[in-house]
């Protein structure tokens, strides 16, 4: 049963993140069960898990849909990200390992290279890993788990596909400054940069009209 749930979760999540299941799309248990090759019970459990992560709106006996965020919900999500991720960055400044810092530098360099081309979805994935690496370096597993759920939102919205060049450059600059702050072991600096970075992303999301009813 556990393996079937994990398989169902992975397949459905991949469909959401890739954009195959669009925001607001109905997720029918029978169709998903046939697609995954499992019964409806593990599908239901997978949908509940995705609901807890904010990717799916699941109501027992009424079905499930891919989450379509309202402007207020996105505001609340980015406020929560700003609080949690800035604190995680502050913790990471005194706890980050050498190999984690090296990985952040690799990710930042690869993102800069991709920013000049069309590989926006790959850029989004690398950005997610960048943020999760900092969260993991903070050493608080509960905060890391919460941040992991938040990171999926820009994946679903394909955020970087519609970033203007100047917004991309600003985002990459924040990454470089975060690495400098972490390398220096300056928690206050890392905290401030991360907060600015997240709030700037919120402003960009609003400017792109990436909420329920926006037609995007």
C-alpha positions in Angstrom: 0.0 0.0 0.0 2.8 2.4 1.0 4.6 1.8 -2.3 1.4 2.4 -4.3 0.8 5.7 -2.5 4.3 6.8 -3.2 4.0 5.9 -6.9 0.7 7.7 -7.2 2.0 10.7 -5.4 5.1 10.9 -7.7 3.0 10.6 -10.9 0.4 13.1 -9.9 2.9 15.6 -8.6 5.0 15.3 -11.7 1.9 16.0 -13.8 1.1 19.1 -11.8 4.7 20.5 -11.7 5.2 19.9 -15.5 2.0 21.8 -16.3 0.2 18.7 -17.7 -2.4 19.2 -15.1 -3.1 22.9 -15.2 -4.3 25.2 -12.3 -7.9 24.5 -11.6 -8.0 21.1 -13.5 -10.2 18.4 -12.0 -8.2 15.4 -10.9 -10.5 12.3 -11.3 -9.6 9.4 -9.1 -10.7 6.7 -11.6 -8.7 8.2 -14.4 -5.7 8.6 -12.2 -5.9 5.1 -10.9 -6.0 3.7 -14.4 -3.0 5.9 -15.4 -0.9 4.9 -12.4 -2.0 1.3 -12.4 -3.2 1.2 -8.8 -6.5 1.2 -7.0 -8.4 4.4 -6.1 -7.4 4.1 -2.4 -3.7 5.0 -2.9 -4.8 7.8 -5.3 -7.0 9.2 -2.6 -4.1 9.1 -0.1 -1.7 10.8 -2.6 -4.3 13.5 -3.2 -4.6 14.1 0.5 -0.8 14.5 0.7 -0.7 16.9 -2.2 -3.5 18.8 -0.6 -1.4 19.2 2.6 1.4 20.6 0.5 -0.9 23.1 -1.2 -0.7 21.7 -4.7 -4.2 20.2 -4.7 -7.6 21.3 -3.3 -9.0 18.0 -2.0 -12.5 17.7 -0.5 -13.6 14.1 0.5 -16.6 12.9 -1.5 -16.4 15.9 -3.8 -13.1 15.4 -5.6 -9.9 17.2 -6.1 -8.5 20.0 -8.3 -5.1 21.5 -8.9 -4.8 24.5 -6.7 -5.5 27.9 -8.3 -4.2 30.6 -6.0 -6.0 33.8 -5.4 -4.1 37.1 -5.0 -4.6 37.1 -1.3 -3.5 33.4 -0.9 -0.3 34.2 -2.9 0.3 37.2 -0.6 0.0 35.1 2.4 2.2 32.4 1.0 5.0 34.8 0.1 4.7 36.5 3.5 5.2 33.0 5.1 8.1 32.3 2.8 9.7 35.6 3.7 9.5 34.8 7.4 10.6 31.2 7.3 13.3 31.4 4.6 14.9 34.5 6.0 15.1 32.8 9.4 16.5 29.6 7.8 19.1 31.7 6.0 20.1 33.3 9.3 20.5 29.8 10.9 22.4 28.6 7.8 25.0 31.4 8.1 26.4 29.7 11.3 25.8 26.1 10.3 26.3 25.7 6.5 28.8 23.0 5.5 31.6 23.6 3.0 30.0 21.2 0.4 26.6 23.0 0.7 28.3 26.3 0.1 30.0 24.8 -2.9 26.7 23.5 -4.3 25.1 26.9 -3.9 27.9 28.4 -6.0 27.4 25.7 -8.7 23.7 26.3 -8.8 24.1 30.1 -9.0 26.5 29.7 -11.9 24.3 27.3 -13.8 21.2 29.6 -13.3 23.2 32.5 -14.6 24.0 30.5 -17.7 20.4 29.4 -18.2 19.1 32.9 -17.7 20.4 33.9 -21.1 18.4 31.1 -22.8 15.0 29.5 -23.1 15.4 26.8 -20.4 13.1 28.5 -17.9 11.6 25.3 -16.4 15.1 24.0 -15.6 16.0 27.4 -14.1 13.0 27.1 -11.8 14.1 23.6 -10.7 17.6 24.8 -9.9 16.2 27.8 -8.0 14.1 25.4 -5.9 17.2 23.4 -5.1 19.1 26.6 -4.2 16.5 27.6 -1.7 16.2 24.1 -0.3 19.9 23.8 0.1 19.9 26.9 2.3 16.9 25.6 4.3 18.7 22.3 4.9 21.8 24.1 5.9 19.8 25.8 8.6 19.5 22.5 10.4 15.8 22.8 11.4 13.9 19.9 9.8 10.5 21.3 10.6 11.2 24.6 8.8 12.8 22.8 5.9 9.6 20.7 5.4 7.4 23.8 5.4 9.7 25.6 2.9 9.8 22.5 0.7 6.0 22.8 0.2 6.2 26.5 -0.6 8.9 26.0 -3.2 6.5 24.1 -5.5 4.3 27.2 -6.2 6.7 28.8 -8.7 7.2 25.4 -10.3 3.4 25.1 -10.9 3.2 28.6 -12.1 6.2 28.3 -14.5 7.4 31.6 -13.0 10.6 32.1 -14.8 9.1 31.6 -18.2 7.7 35.2 -17.9 10.4 37.0 -16.0 11.7 40.1 -17.8 15.5 40.2 -18.2 16.0 42.9 -15.5 14.0 40.8 -13.0 16.1 37.7 -13.8 19.3 39.7 -13.3 18.0 41.0 -9.9 17.2 37.5 -8.8 20.6 36.2 -9.8 22.2 39.2 -7.9 20.3 38.2 -4.8 21.7 34.7 -5.1 25.2 35.9 -5.3 24.8 38.2 -2.3 23.2 35.4 -0.3 26.2 33.2 -1.0 28.5 36.0 0.1 26.6 36.5 3.4 26.6 32.7 4.1 30.3 32.4 3.3 31.0 35.3 5.7 28.9 33.7 8.4 26.8 36.9 8.7 23.3 35.8 9.8 21.8 39.2 9.9 23.0 39.9 6.3 21.8 36.6 5.0 18.4 37.1 6.7 17.9 40.6 5.2 18.9 39.5 1.7 16.6 36.5 1.7 13.7 38.5 2.9 14.3 41.1 0.1 14.6 38.3 -2.4 11.3 36.6 -1.5 9.4 39.9 -1.4 10.8 40.9 -4.8 9.6 37.5 -6.1 6.1 38.3 -4.7 6.0 41.6 -6.6 7.0 39.9 -9.8 4.3 37.2 -9.4 1.7 39.9 -8.9 2.9 41.8 -12.0 2.5 38.7 -14.1 -1.1 38.2 -13.0 -0.4 34.6 -11.8 -3.6 34.1 -9.7 -6.9 32.4 -10.1 -9.0 34.0 -12.8 -5.9 35.6 -14.5 -6.2 33.5 -17.6 -2.5 32.5 -17.4 
